[in-house]
Amino acid sequence: MSGLTRRQFLAAVGTAGFTSSAGCVSGGDQPTYAGEWSRRGFDDARTGFTPANGPTGNLTTAWRASVFEAYPTSSPVVSDGRVYYLHTRGGHDVEHESVVSAFAAATGEELWRTTISVTTTDQPVYHHDSLAVAGTSRAPAAHRTALDDVADDRLYARTFEELHALTTDGELLWSHPVPTTEQSYPVVAPVVVSDGVAVTATFGDRTPPSYVVGVDAESGRPRWTAGFNAHKVPWTLSAADGTAYVPFLGGDAGLVALDIETGRRAWELSLPADGPVTVAGETMLVPLDGDPESILAIDRRTQETRWQFPAGRRTESGVAVAGELVYYCADRMVVARRLDTGELVWSFGPTPAVSLSWTPVVAGTTVYVVAERQNEDGSPNYLYALDATTGTVRGSGRVGGSPDTGGLAVVDGAAYLALGRGELLCFESCGPSVAGRCLGR
């Protein structure tokens, strides 16, 4: 359950105990918690961008909630004033239980918890970092209304053997078998949901054939299956404009485009893909393996190369795009380049040392990144807020643990991050405080 919230704390100490401490008044307006962060990477295109204004200045933990410590650390998602989180308790040789929890975005109060899977499968991972909130409306995106999306919102999650759908009130609607075999990579595997179809893959280091599957987003009934004899390891999916993009890793590496409604193959490229694809308008950004590793920008229609630059990174690390700039973490830095030419605009690091596993998040005009201060005792991690145009620091706050494999979710005035030691945190800009505890304004 969650710890003492800001509002509960204020009520406990009373107004007589209220003070304003120097150095803790940099926060802006009181957060509204408005906006939606639907999955790791924000959307199916994995742009990592929201127009909401996240916290800056002195980033302080407004509340923390206890979650299970099982690997991997999941990325929280946010919708309609709630934070949703997928977590598993248990481990090797014991029964383990995967659950989805909902927390109040403003206070951290746990509102409900629903078990979606119980298994004794002896594997190092029991769920994927996969939680997503999406609408099931079949109306074309151009004609879809806000009412359609709100009325049809569902939560989707991948455990080791199944894809699950729940209502936003925690009712488990259906579970569809989509097994993972051998090693359960990638750990980051949010489902793509578009035009009434939920798309996922038979992830894992498996003997061909591997599959990408499309199921009815409302009922869970199978719609199509696309098999691949020449490809072995599908990775994190992306999608845009009715097309799903599937990177395959390893010696049979490549990138395949599938029609989301039918599963038919639109085109295929042979290239050493090594991470999730981001789609930005007519450009696709593809992390590549090699010596050196690199980020490749290609034309989405013609598949022609636009630019390519070296980037030492980890496979789960992706790319974010906001307006004319591309952001990614490489060589212990976060780098900003022009989307059209790849020209370097700014970089931040390697002192402090940026996490090689991190994918930048852009909220309004601010970029968020996790970096390690190696000159401090224990080399603690900090969450940094950087100006998206210049890379100058707009704020920072200490993270009491390692968030490397989890993503950040941002709505108006607040940012949410999970730690591997079993905590879900809410960061806000620090305003007035009591006895050193930030209360906001």
C-alpha positions in Angstrom: 0.0 0.0 0.0 1.1 3.6 -0.5 3.0 5.6 2.1 1.9 8.8 3.7 0.6 11.2 1.1 1.2 14.9 0.9 -2.4 15.7 1.8 -2.4 13.2 4.7 0.8 14.7 6.0 -0.5 18.3 5.8 -3.6 17.2 7.7 -1.5 15.4 10.4 0.9 18.3 11.2 -1.8 21.1 11.0 -1.2 24.6 9.8 0.9 25.4 12.9 3.7 23.2 11.6 3.7 24.7 8.1 6.9 26.5 7.0 8.6 27.4 3.7 12.1 26.2 3.5 14.8 27.9 1.5 15.8 26.1 -1.7 12.5 24.3 -1.9 10.3 27.0 -3.5 11.1 26.4 -7.2 7.9 24.6 -8.0 5.3 26.0 -10.3 1.5 25.9 -10.1 -0.2 23.0 -8.2 -0.3 20.0 -10.5 -3.6 19.2 -12.2 -2.5 15.6 -13.2 -4.3 16.2 -16.5 -3.2 14.3 -19.6 -2.5 10.7 -20.6 0.6 8.6 -20.8 -0.7 5.5 -22.5 2.4 3.2 -22.6 6.1 3.2 -22.4 7.1 5.5 -25.2 3.8 7.4 -24.9 2.1 6.1 -28.1 2.2 3.3 -30.6 4.8 5.3 -32.7 7.0 5.4 -29.5 7.6 9.2 -29.9 8.1 9.7 -26.2 6.4 13.1 -26.4 3.5 14.7 -24.6 2.3 18.3 -24.8 1.7 18.3 -21.0 4.1 20.4 -18.8 5.9 18.2 -16.4 7.7 19.3 -13.2 10.9 21.3 -13.2 13.0 23.0 -10.5 13.6 20.9 -7.4 12.1 17.5 -8.3 10.9 15.9 -5.1 9.0 12.7 -4.3 5.5 13.8 -3.6 4.4 10.2 -2.7 5.6 6.6 -3.0 3.7 3.4 -3.1 4.8 -0.2 -2.5 4.7 -2.6 -5.5 6.1 -6.1 -6.0 9.9 -6.3 -6.7 9.8 -8.9 -9.6 11.8 -8.3 -12.7 11.4 -6.5 -15.0 10.6 -3.1 -13.5 7.5 -2.0 -15.4 6.7 1.4 -16.8 3.6 3.1 -15.2 0.9 4.4 -17.4 -1.5 7.2 -16.6 -5.1 8.0 -17.7 -8.0 10.0 -16.3 -6.3 10.7 -12.9 -5.1 7.2 -12.3 -1.7 5.5 -12.5 -1.7 1.9 -13.6 1.1 -0.5 -12.9 1.9 -4.2 -13.7 3.9 -6.2 -11.2 4.6 -9.8 -10.1 5.4 -11.4 -6.7 7.0 -14.7 -6.4 10.1 -16.2 -8.1 11.9 -19.4 -9.1 10.4 -22.7 -8.0 7.4 -21.0 -6.3 4.0 -19.9 -7.5 4.0 -16.3 -8.7 1.2 -13.9 -9.2 1.0 -11.1 -11.8 -1.3 -8.2 -11.0 -2.4 -4.8 -12.3 -2.9 -2.1 -9.7 -4.5 1.3 -10.0 -3.3 4.3 -7.9 -4.8 7.8 -7.5 -2.4 10.0 -9.5 -2.6 12.9 -6.9 -2.2 10.9 -3.7 -0.8 7.4 -4.4 -3.7 5.7 -2.8 -4.1 2.2 -4.2 -7.7 2.0 -5.7 -7.8 -1.6 -6.8 -5.6 -4.6 -7.6 -6.5 -7.4 -10.0 -4.7 -10.7 -10.5 -4.3 -11.5 -14.2 -2.0 -14.6 -14.1 -0.9 -17.2 -11.6 1.9 -19.6 -12.7 4.8 -21.8 -11.5 6.7 -21.4 -14.8 10.4 -21.4 -13.9 11.7 -18.4 -15.9 13.6 -15.3 -15.0 10.8 -13.0 -16.2 7.1 -13.4 -15.4 5.7 -10.4 -17.2 6.9 -8.0 -19.8 7.1 -4.2 -19.4 4.0 -4.1 -21.4 1.1 -2.2 -19.8 -0.9 0.0 -22.1 -4.2 1.9 -22.0 -6.0 2.2 -25.3 -9.4 2.5 -26.8 -11.1 -0.3 -28.8 -13.0 2.0 -31.1 -13.1 0.8 -34.7 -13.7 4.3 -36.1 -10.9 5.6 -38.2 -8.5 7.8 -36.2 -9.5 10.9 -38.2 -13.2 10.4 -37.3 -12.7 9.2 -33.7 -14.0 11.5 -31.0 -12.8 11.9 -27.4 -16.0 10.2 -26.2 -15.2 7.1 -28.3 -11.8 6.7 -26.7 -13.0 7.3 -23.1 -16.0 5.0 -23.5 -13.8 2.2 -24.9 -10.7 2.5 -22.8 -9.0 -0.8 -21.9 -5.8 -1.9 -20.2 -3.6 -4.4 -22.0 -0.7 -6.4 -20.4 1.6 -9.3 -21.5 2.5 -11.9 -19.0 4.8 -14.8 -19.9 2.2 -16.9 -21.6 -0.8 -14.6 -22.4 -2.1 -11.2 -23.5 -4.7 -9.8 -21.1 -7.3 -7.1 -21.3 -9.0 -5.3 -18.3 -11.4 -2.5 -17.8 -10.0 0.6 -16.2 -11.9 -0.4 -13.1 -10.0 -3.6 -12.8 -12.3 -6.2 -14.3 -10.4 -8.9 -16.3 -12.2 -9.2 -19.6 -10.2 -11.8 -21.5 -6.8 -13.6 -21.8 -5.4 -14.8 -25.1 -2.5 -17.3 -25.2 0.6 -15.8 -26.9 3.5 -17.9 -25.4 7.0 -16.7 -24.8 9.6 -19.5 -25.0 13.2 -19.8 -23.9 14.5 -16.4 -22.8 11.6 -13.9 -22.5 13.2 -11.0 -24.3 12.4 -8.2 -24.9 11.4 -7.2 -21.4 9.8 -4.0 -23.0 6.8 -5.2 -25.0 3.7 -3.0 -24.9 0.9 -4.2 -27.2 0.0 -2.1 -30.2 -3.7 -1.3 -30.4 -5.2 0.2 -33.5 -8.4 0.0 -35.5 -9.9 -2.5 -33.1 -6.9 -4.9 -33.3 -4.4 -5.6 -30.5 -1.0 -6.7 -31.9 1.8 -8.6 -30.1 4.4 -11.2 -30.8 5.7 -14.6 -29.7 8.6 -13.0 -28.0 11.7 -14.9 -26.8 14.8 -16.6 -28.2 12.8 -19.3 -30.0 13.3 -21.8 -32.8 11.6 -20.5 -35.9 8.9 -20.0 -36.8 8.2 -16.9 -34.7 4.8 -15.1 -35.0 3.2 -11.7 -34.8 -0.5 -12.0 -33.9 -3.5 -9.7 -34.1 -6.5 -10.3 -31.9 -9.8 -8.4 -31.6 -9.1 -5.7 -29.0 -12.6 -5.9 -27.5 -13.2 -9.7 -27.4 -9.7 -11.2 -27.5 -10.7 -13.5 -30.5 -7.9 -14.2 -33.0 -7.9 -12.0 -36.1 -4.7 -13.0 -37.9 -1.3 -14.6 -37.5 1.9 -13.7 -39.4 4.6 -16.4 -39.3 8.3 -15.9 -39.9 10.6 -18.8 -40.8 13.6 -16.7 -41.6 13.4 -14.5 -38.4 13.9 -15.7 -34.9 13.8 -12.9 -32.3 11.0 -10.3 -32.6 11.5 -7.1 -30.6 9.4 -4.2 -29.3 6.6 -3.3 -31.7 5.8 0.1 -33.0 2.9 1.4 -35.3 1.6 4.3 -37.2 -1.1 4.9 -39.8 -2.4 1.3 -39.9 1.1 -0.3 -40.1 2.9 -2.2 -37.4 6.8 -2.3 -37.5 8.5 -5.4 -36.2 12.3 -5.4 -35.6 14.0 -8.8 -35.6 17.3 -9.1 -33.8 20.2 -11.5 -34.2 21.8 -13.1 -37.2 18.5 -13.0 -39.0 17.9 -9.4 -38.1 15.6 -7.1 -40.1 12.6 -4.8 -40.0 9.2 -5.9 -41.3 6.1 -3.8 -41.9 2.7 -5.4 -41.4 -0.8 -4.2 -42.2 -2.5 -4.1 -38.8 -6.0 -5.1 -40.1 -4.9 -8.1 -42.1 -1.3 -9.0 -40.9 -0.1 -9.0 -44.5 3.5 -8.1 -45.1 3.9 -4.6 -46.7 7.7 -4.6 -47.0 10.8 -6.0 -45.4 14.4 -4.8 -44.9 17.5 -6.7 -44.0 19.5 -4.7 -41.5 21.0 -5.2 -38.1 18.1 -3.9 -36.0 19.0 -3.6 -32.3 16.1 -1.9 -30.5 12.6 -0.4 -30.8 11.7 1.7 -33.8 10.3 5.3 -33.5 8.0 6.7 -36.2 8.1 10.5 -36.7 6.0 11.6 -39.7 7.7 10.3 -42.8 10.9 9.2 -40.9 11.7 6.0 -39.0 14.5 6.0 -36.4 16.0 2.5 -36.1 18.8 1.6 -33.5 21.3 -0.7 -35.2 23.9 -3.2 -34.0 27.4 -3.1 -35.3 30.9 -1.8 -34.7 30.0 0.9 -33.8 26.3 0.8 -32.9 24.3 3.6 -34.4 21.0 5.3 -34.9 19.6 5.2 -38.5 17.0 7.6 -39.9 15.2 6.2 -43.0 12.3 7.4 -45.1 9.2 5.5 -44.1 7.8 5.4 -47.6 10.9 4.6 -49.7 13.1 3.0 -47.0 16.0 5.1 -48.2 18.6 6.3 -45.6 18.5 9.9 -44.5 21.3 9.9 -41.9 23.2 7.6 -39.6 25.4 8.3 -36.5 27.3 6.2 -34.0 25.5 5.6 -30.7 26.9 3.3 -27.9 23.7 2.2 -26.1 21.7 -0.8 -24.8 19.2 -2.6 -26.8 16.1 -1.6 -24.7 17.0 2.1 -25.1 14.8 3.9 -27.7 14.5 7.3 -29.3 12.2 10.2 -28.6 11.0 12.9 -31.1 9.5 16.3 -30.4 9.0 18.7 -33.3 12.3 19.0 -35.2 14.5 17.3 -32.7 15.5 13.7 -32.0 16.6 12.6 -28.5 18.4 9.4 -27.4 20.9 8.2 -24.8 24.4 7.0 -26.0 27.9 6.9 -24.7 26.7 8.1 -21.3 25.1 11.2 -22.7 21.7 12.3 -23.9 22.0 13.6 -27.4 19.7 16.0 -29.4 19.9 16.0 -33.2 17.9 17.5 -36.0 15.3 15.1 -37.3 15.8 16.1 -41.0 19.6 16.1 -41.2 20.9 14.4 -38.0 23.0 17.5 -37.2 24.0 17.6 -33.5 22.2 20.3 -31.6 23.3 19.6 -28.0 24.4 16.9 -25.6 24.3 16.4 -21.8 26.9 14.2 -20.0 28.9 12.1 -19.6 29.4 13.9 -16.2 26.9 13.1 -14.8 26.8 9.7 -16.5 23.5 9.1 -18.4 22.0 5.6 -18.2 22.6 3.6 -21.3 19.3 1.8 -20.9 17.2 5.0 -20.6 14.9 6.3 -23.3 14.4 10.1 -23.0 10.9 11.5 -22.3 9.8 14.9 -23.6 7.0 16.8 -21.9 6.2 20.2 -23.4 9.6 21.9 -23.6 11.4 19.7 -21.1 13.4 16.5 -21.6 13.7 14.0 -18.7 16.6 11.7 -18.3 18.2 9.6 -15.6 21.9 10.1 -14.8 24.4 8.9 -12.2 26.4 11.4 -10.1 29.6 9.4 -9.8 31.3 12.2 -7.7 28.8 11.6 -4.8 29.0 8.8 -2.2 27.2 5.8 -3.6 27.0 7.3 -7.1 23.2 8.0 -6.8 20.9 8.3 -9.7 19.1 11.6 -10.3 16.1 12.5 -12.5 17.1 15.5 -14.6 14.8 18.0 -16.4 16.6 19.6 -19.3 15.5 22.4 -21.7 14.5 20.6 -24.9 16.0 23.2 -27.1 19.4 23.9 -25.4 19.9 21.0 -23.0 20.4 23.3 -20.0 19.3 21.9 -16.6 15.9 23.1 -15.5 15.8 20.9 -12.4 16.8 17.6 -10.8 15.9 15.3 -8.0 17.5 12.3 -6.4 16.1 8.8 -7.3 16.5 6.4 -4.4 17.3 3.4 -6.5 17.8 2.1 -10.0 15.1 2.8 -12.6 17.2 1.7 -15.6 14.8 -0.8 -17.1 11.6 1.2 -16.3 10.2 4.2 -18.2 8.9 7.5 -17.0 5.3 8.7 -17.4 4.5 12.4 -17.3 1.2 14.4 -17.0 0.6 18.0 -16.1 2.8 18.8 -13.1 3.8 15.2 -12.2 6.2 12.4 -13.3 5.9 8.7 -12.3 8.8 6.3 -12.1 9.1 2.7 -10.7 12.2 1.3 -9.0 13.5 -2.2 -9.0 13.4 -2.4 -5.2 9.6 -2.3 -5.2 8.5 1.3 -5.2 6.4 3.5 -7.4 7.3 7.2 -7.1 5.5 10.4 -8.0 7.8 13.4 -8.6 6.6 17.0 -8.5 8.2 20.4 -8.3 8.9 21.3 -4.7 7.1 24.2 -3.2 6.6 24.9 0.5 7.6 22.2 3.0 7.1 21.0 6.5 10.2 19.6 8.4 12.0 19.2 5.1 9.1 17.4 3.4 7.9 19.0 0.1 4.2 19.8 0.0 3.8 21.6 -3.3 1.8 24.8 -3.6 
